[in-house]
Amino acid sequence: MSPEEVQKRAFKARVHHWADKLDVKVTWLGVRPMRNKWASCSTHGHLNFNAELLDLEQHLWDYVIVHELLHFFVPNHGQLWKSLMRAHLGSYEAMEEALARQGKRTS
């Protein structure tokens, strides 16, 4: 197994860890190249994550994963979403800024 495949498996395991913790049913999970976003999700339980995440630190994985999974409950980035982010990740804003410096955006 190549190092990329190992990293992809580790990332997907992390997604499933958070999905279980947040009680989200993931029906499809993909890691693929994406031009402008770190991730996207659909109301049908489909998740796509940017393959470039695999090169980043795990705490940044967690930010993107939790960000997307919370959209299954809260479709926007309002106060409830921010409160849930803070409850699960603490001071998530530093992670958000680190990802923004990479030139992509979250949903």
ABEGO torsion letter per residue (X at the ends): XBAAAAAAAAAAAAAAAAAAAAGBBBABBBBBBBAABABBBBAAGBBBBBAAAAABBAAAAAAAAAAAAAAAABABABAAAAAAAAAAAEBAAAAAAAAAAAGBBBX
